[in-house]
Amino acid sequence: MFEAKAIKADDKAAFYRELIQQLGGLLSDERDAIANAANTAALLFTTLPDLNWAGFYFLKSPTELVLGPFQGKPACVRIAVGRGVCGTAVAQRRSMLVEDVHAFADHIACDAASRSELVVPLMRGDRILGVIDLDSPLPARFDRDDQRGIEAVAEIYVEASDDLPG
């Protein structure tokens, strides 16, 4: 049985190397996308400090994301492509690092306590399949090191999951 280990690292690069190693071990013997998303969300939520939400949205049609496995308070179920941080990440096909969600014109507030957000697309080749979404109650919680780390997490998740929706 897998057991997440506390990550004690002096810098974010070392932290994410350890996180990625743990994620690889966690997903190594499972190919189911939903099970892998659930475990990935749980690992992110328990190892990354200062999060109030960690989870997935899957692209169910060309115009809509639908909530997947997550950790945190109940969330918005459907997000239109192009709306909010998640929908914008899909429409622009790129990661979105938002230091202050109140300054993001089209932010969708599923949890009023959220102050910053990091959204990373799930890509298989040139197809976008969904996003990993992280929220924090702290402003400017995420930086480029977090973005690179979660982009690596997204790659491992996609590679490990055969039956991704989308």
FIFI-549245 format. One record per residue (C-alpha): residue number from 0; x, y, z. Coordinates in steps of 0.1 Angstrom, whole numbers, plus 2048, in hexadecimal, padded with zeros to 3 digits. Example, Ala and Ser with C-alpha at 12.3 -4.5 7.8 and 13.67 -1.06 7.14 Angstrom:
2
FIDO    n    u    v    w
FIDO    0  87B  7D3  84E
FIDO    1  889  7F5  847
This chain:
166
FIDO    n    u    v    w
FIDO    0  800  800  800
FIDO    1  80C  823  7F7
FIDO    2  812  83C  813
FIDO    3  81A  860  80C
FIDO    4  839  86C  81E
FIDO    5  83D  88F  82B
FIDO    6  854  8A2  813
FIDO    7  86F  8B5  825
FIDO    8  882  8C9  80A
FIDO    9  895  8E9  80C
FIDO   10  88A  8F5  7EA
FIDO   11  86D  8F1  7D3
FIDO   12  880  8DE  7B8
FIDO   13  88A  8C3  7D2
FIDO   14  867  8C3  7DF
FIDO   15  858  8BC  7BD
FIDO   16  872  8A2  7B5
FIDO   17  867  88F  7D4
FIDO   18  842  895  7CD
FIDO   19  846  888  7A9
FIDO   20  858  869  7B6
FIDO   21  83C  862  7CE
FIDO   22  822  868  7B3
FIDO   23  834  850  79C
FIDO   24  833  835  7B6
FIDO   25  80E  83C  7BE
FIDO   26  803  839  79A
FIDO   27  81B  81E  78F
FIDO   28  803  801  790
FIDO   29  7E2  812  787
FIDO   30  7D6  81D  765
FIDO   31  7B3  82A  76E
FIDO   32  7B0  84F  768
FIDO   33  796  856  784
FIDO   34  7A9  841  79E
FIDO   35  7C9  852  794
FIDO   36  7B9  875  796
FIDO   37  7AB  86D  7B8
FIDO   38  7CD  862  7C6
FIDO   39  7DF  87F  7B5
FIDO   40  7C8  898  7C4
FIDO   41  7CC  889  7E6
FIDO   42  7F2  888  7E3
FIDO   43  7F3  8AD  7D8
FIDO   44  7DB  8B7  7F4
FIDO   45  7EE  8A5  80F
FIDO   46  811  8AF  804
FIDO   47  80E  8D3  7F7
FIDO   48  80B  8EC  813
FIDO   49  7F1  908  814
FIDO   50  7D7  8F9  7FC
FIDO   51  7B2  8FA  801
FIDO   52  7AA  8E6  7E1
FIDO   53  7BB  8CE  7CA
FIDO   54  7AB  8BB  7AE
FIDO   55  7A2  8B5  78A
FIDO   56  789  8C1  770
FIDO   57  785  8AC  751
FIDO   58  77C  8B9  72E
FIDO   59  75B  8A7  727
FIDO   60  752  8BA  708
FIDO   61  764  8D5  6F3
FIDO   62  752  8EF  708
FIDO   63  751  8E2  72B
FIDO   64  766  8D5  748
FIDO   65  757  8BE  762
FIDO   66  763  8B9  786
FIDO   67  778  89B  78C
FIDO   68  788  88D  7AC
FIDO   69  793  8A7  7C5
FIDO   70  79C  8AF  7E9
FIDO   71  78D  8CE  7FA
FIDO   72  76B  8DE  7FD
FIDO   73  74F  8D5  7E4
FIDO   74  756  8E6  7C2
FIDO   75  746  8F3  7A3
FIDO   76  73C  8D5  78E
FIDO   77  73C  8E4  76B
FIDO   78  753  8FF  75D
FIDO   79  74F  90D  739
FIDO   80  76F  90D  725
FIDO   81  77B  931  725
FIDO   82  76C  939  747
FIDO   83  77F  93C  768
FIDO   84  7A3  932  76C
FIDO   85  79C  90D  763
FIDO   86  788  915  744
FIDO   87  7A2  92F  739
FIDO   88  7BF  916  73D
FIDO   89  7AC  8FF  725
FIDO   90  7A3  91A  70C
FIDO   91  7C7  927  70C
FIDO   92  7D7  904  70F
FIDO   93  7EF  910  729
FIDO   94  7F5  910  74F
FIDO   95  7E6  92D  762
FIDO   96  7F7  93B  781
FIDO   97  7E1  954  792
FIDO   98  7F0  966  7B0
FIDO   99  7CF  977  7BA
FIDO  100  7AF  967  7AE
FIDO  101  79C  987  7B7
FIDO  102  7B0  999  79C
FIDO  103  7A7  97E  782
FIDO  104  789  98D  76F
FIDO  105  776  96D  76A
FIDO  106  77F  95A  789
FIDO  107  765  940  794
FIDO  108  764  940  7BA
FIDO  109  75B  91C  7C4
FIDO  110  76C  923  7E6
FIDO  111  76C  947  7F2
FIDO  112  78B  940  807
FIDO  113  7A0  93A  7E7
FIDO  114  7B9  956  7E0
FIDO  115  7D1  947  7C7
FIDO  116  7CE  92B  7AD
FIDO  117  7E4  915  797
FIDO  118  7D4  903  77A
FIDO  119  7E8  8EB  763
FIDO  120  7D9  8DB  744
FIDO  121  7D9  8B5  73F
FIDO  122  7E7  8AF  71C
FIDO  123  7EB  88F  708
FIDO  124  7FC  899  6E8
FIDO  125  7EA  8B7  6DB
FIDO  126  7C9  8AD  6ED
FIDO  127  7BF  8BF  70D
FIDO  128  7AD  8A7  724
FIDO  129  7A7  8BD  743
FIDO  130  7BA  8CF  75E
FIDO  131  7C9  8CC  780
FIDO  132  7BD  8E8  796
FIDO  133  7CD  8F4  7B7
FIDO  134  7BF  90F  7CD
FIDO  135  7CE  920  7EB
FIDO  136  7C0  937  806
FIDO  137  7E1  94B  803
FIDO  138  7E7  966  7E9
FIDO  139  805  95E  7D2
FIDO  140  808  93B  7E0
FIDO  141  814  92C  7BF
FIDO  142  832  936  7AA
FIDO  143  844  929  78B
FIDO  144  855  90D  79E
FIDO  145  832  901  7A9
FIDO  146  826  904  785
FIDO  147  843  8EF  778
FIDO  148  83E  8D6  793
FIDO  149  819  8D2  78D
FIDO  150  81F  8D0  767
FIDO  151  835  8B2  76E
FIDO  152  81A  8A3  784
FIDO  153  801  8A8  768
FIDO  154  818  896  750
FIDO  155  81D  878  767
FIDO  156  7F7  876  76D
FIDO  157  7EF  876  748
FIDO  158  80A  85D  740
FIDO  159  7FD  845  75C
FIDO  160  7D8  848  752
FIDO  161  7CC  834  734
FIDO  162  7A7  83C  734
FIDO  163  7A7  862  739
FIDO  164  786  872  731
FIDO  165  785  889  713
